[in-house]
Amino acid sequence: MKRGALIAAVASAALTGPAQAMVGAPTPGGHDFQEPATQVMREIIDFHNFLLPIIIVISVFVLALLLWVIVRYNRRANPTPRKFTHNMLVEVIWTIVPVLILVAIAWKSFPLIYMQERIPEQAELTLKVTGNSWRWDFEYPDLGVRMTANLLPEEEARAQGRPYLLATDTPLLVPVGATVRVLVTSNDVIHAFAVPAFGVKEDAIQGRVNETWFNVDREGVFYGQCSELCGVNHAYMPLEIHAVSRAEFDAWVVANGGALASTETPAEGAPAEGAAPAEQPAAPAATPTR
Ligand SMILES: [Cu+2]
């Protein structure tokens, strides 16, 4: 069975072609994280690997203590308990050791939180994501691209060899290696924009704009889902993001009626003098601040 499923998965990946290589998706029977595609997700996995042994040691230690107390100090084994209530050394140890453990965890986790929450200033692309009951709206305000992604119907997904409940009818494209600043909001109830391979999970809340960011370091197809219990069709709000080369992304933007100028000029700097002044005012105006 397992081998069959694997062959089917490989075959479906092959059918959809090299550009469609499925990278960020859950696998049958999988129990670990998806393969990371951003530095943030790599750091999250590192932190997880740091935390897991600590949690296991603490849990095993507490379990052993409990068992020891149950066996050694029950009424039958220990009919006349001692009267003392304090032991200075034990109390010092059980105060200091947990503090040291917490300091070690904080030492590792605070930089990670900072990295996740602080949007890099050189973010070159702004993506606005709006949750709706039940579909996602995407917009690149600086490029003039706007689109709506719905769940790909089951028959179509099967016919195309794409994963039902993860594939959408209109995949979103992002360029590889670009820092994408994501503005997340909602039109109705609370949704959440979550893409596991990117290490991104941001609540989409009506009437407010949350921020997050990602920078995908390789090409591939990455799937996510709404991860907030938003209503009856909560399970039918997939996210499909294709990380592609800059040229492919540019072509896609143009094909969707967008203009490329604002992404190209800041990187190049000097060339195209005639075009630069016209584009400068457009970029700050389209960058909302809290
Ligand atoms: Cu939702």
Boltz pocket constraint, residues with backbone or C-beta under 6 A from the ligand:
constraints:
  - pocket:
      binder: B
      contacts: [[A, 131], [A, 132], [A, 190], [A, 191], [A, 192], [A, 226], [A, 227], [A, 228], [A, 229], [A, 230], [A, 231], [A, 234], [A, 237]]
      max_distance: 6.0
